[in-house]
Amino acid sequence: GMAFAQESDEWGDDASEADDVGFALTRPVASPNYHVGALSLKGYFKYRFGLWVQRPRAEMPSTSRFSTDLQLRYKKNDVRMVLGGRLDHDSVYMLKTRGYDAATRAAYGNRAFAQEAYIAYAPKHVEVSIGRQSVAWGEGDGLSPSDIVTPYDQREFGLADLDDVRRPR
């Protein structure tokens, strides 16, 4: 491939073989290829803490959530496999001072969500996949018709990259 880069001295007025704005045709530096292997694990961890300001001291913490999103990927030859999930733990639901019953603690204290989970076979010009896959059909400013087909996960609005919050279907 070819790229444009500026070639000049410290004053910027001595570009050799440059076009009319001072950029010359150059060859890009080759980036090294890193071999990861057929299996990889990708994920991120985050912690969120919130307080209620006008509550008694024992009831001030509103959330103390630790979240992890993990994705296991396998790719070899024509076969691809993705298995993803999210685990949440909110320690506020475990506080004895709140008086949450066992069902509430079980439902909101520790939660597990399935994310993308599929297997795909792609020889040459066709791909067949089975499972839950997140496919972005486009992205728009504000409301977009593509949000109906692949909606966003709105549980933590504004705290994650848009590519990471698409719900798999």
FIFI-62193 format. One record per residue (C-alpha): x, y, z; residue in three letters. Coordinates in steps of 0.05 Angstrom, whole numbers, padded with zeros to 5 digits, always signed. Example, Ala and Ser with C-alpha at 12.3 -4.5 7.8 and 13.67 -1.06 7.14 Angstrom:
BEGIN
+00246-00090+00156ALA+00273-00021+00143SER
This chain:
BEGIN
+00000+00000+00000GLY+00019+00073-00007MET+00012+00130+00042ALA+00025+00204+00044PHE+00072+00235+00096ALA+00101+00304+00103GLN+00175+00312+00088GLU+00207+00378+00107SER+00261+00410+00148ASP+00247+00444+00215GLU+00216+00505+00180TRP+00171+00463+00136GLY+00193+00495+00070ASP+00239+00444+00037ASP+00195+00386+00014ALA+00227+00347-00042SER+00181+00313-00093GLU+00121+00338-00054ALA+00052+00355-00079ASP+00024+00426-00074ASP+00011+00421+00002VAL+00079+00391+00021GLY+00063+00317+00024PHE+00107+00266-00011ALA+00088+00194-00031LEU+00122+00145+00018THR+00118+00072+00034ARG+00087+00054+00102PRO+00128+00018+00155VAL+00107-00055+00160ALA+00075-00072+00227SER+00097-00137+00260PRO+00048-00195+00259ASN+00036-00227+00326TYR+00014-00299+00327HIS-00037-00308+00382VAL-00058-00380+00367GLY-00126-00411+00355ALA-00155-00395+00424LEU-00158-00327+00457SER-00193-00296+00517LEU-00214-00223+00516LYS-00247-00185+00571GLY-00251-00125+00616TYR-00266-00111+00688PHE-00298-00049+00718LYS-00321-00025+00785TYR-00376+00026+00798ARG-00393+00058+00864PHE-00451+00106+00878GLY-00479+00142+00939LEU-00546+00171+00958TRP-00532+00239+00989VAL-00596+00251+01028GLN-00602+00185+01064ARG-00581+00160+01132PRO-00508+00139+01135ARG-00524+00064+01134ALA-00566+00072+01071GLU-00520+00119+01032MET-00486+00067+00986PRO-00532+00058+00926SER-00487+00012+00886THR-00420-00022+00893SER-00418-00064+00829ARG-00360-00104+00802PHE-00372-00126+00730SER-00333-00169+00682THR-00345-00182+00609ASP-00308-00242+00582LEU-00305-00270+00512GLN-00271-00335+00492LEU-00254-00340+00417ARG-00230-00399+00376TYR-00212-00396+00303LYS-00179-00450+00262LYS-00184-00459+00187ASN-00257-00449+00167ASP-00287-00455+00238VAL-00299-00398+00287ARG-00329-00403+00356MET-00346-00346+00404VAL-00371-00355+00475LEU-00384-00291+00516GLY-00416-00273+00581GLY-00422-00220+00634ARG-00418-00229+00709LEU-00440-00176+00759ASP-00433-00173+00834HIS-00464-00116+00874ASP-00443-00119+00947SER-00496-00068+00969VAL-00548-00124+00963TYR-00507-00166+01012MET-00508-00112+01068LEU-00546-00136+01129LYS-00569-00065+01144THR-00613-00063+01082ARG-00658-00121+01100GLY-00662-00151+01030TYR-00693-00219+01028ASP-00658-00280+00999ALA-00695-00276+00932ALA-00675-00203+00921THR-00602-00217+00940ARG-00601-00276+00892ALA-00633-00236+00835ALA-00593-00172+00841TYR-00531-00187+00883GLY-00500-00236+00833ASN-00522-00236+00761ARG-00499-00273+00699ALA-00517-00253+00628PHE-00504-00292+00564ALA-00474-00249+00509GLN-00450-00273+00441GLU-00447-00348+00436ALA-00442-00379+00367TYR-00404-00425+00321ILE-00392-00409+00248ALA-00367-00448+00189TYR-00341-00406+00131ALA-00311-00442+00071PRO-00293-00395+00013LYS-00354-00352-00005HIS-00408-00369+00046VAL-00415-00370+00122GLU-00463-00411+00163VAL-00470-00393+00237SER-00513-00419+00294ILE-00524-00383+00360GLY-00529-00312+00386ARG-00488-00262+00347GLN-00483-00186+00351SER-00484-00156+00281VAL-00483-00080+00273ALA-00524-00060+00212TRP-00500+00012+00218GLY-00497+00068+00267GLU-00533+00134+00268GLY-00534+00196+00310ASP-00590+00196+00361GLY-00644+00146+00341LEU-00629+00099+00285SER-00673+00046+00251PRO-00616-00004+00260SER-00626+00001+00335ASP-00690-00039+00327ILE-00654-00098+00296VAL-00592-00096+00341THR-00611-00055+00404PRO-00562-00027+00455TYR-00555-00055+00525ASP-00579+00006+00566GLN-00563-00022+00635ARG-00503+00025+00643GLU-00519+00081+00595PHE-00458+00121+00571GLY-00406+00080+00608LEU-00384+00034+00552ALA-00363+00038+00479ASP-00422+00032+00430LEU-00391-00028+00396ASP-00389-00065+00463ASP-00461-00053+00483VAL-00498-00083+00423ARG-00544-00140+00445ARG-00533-00206+00408PRO-00593-00235+00371ARG
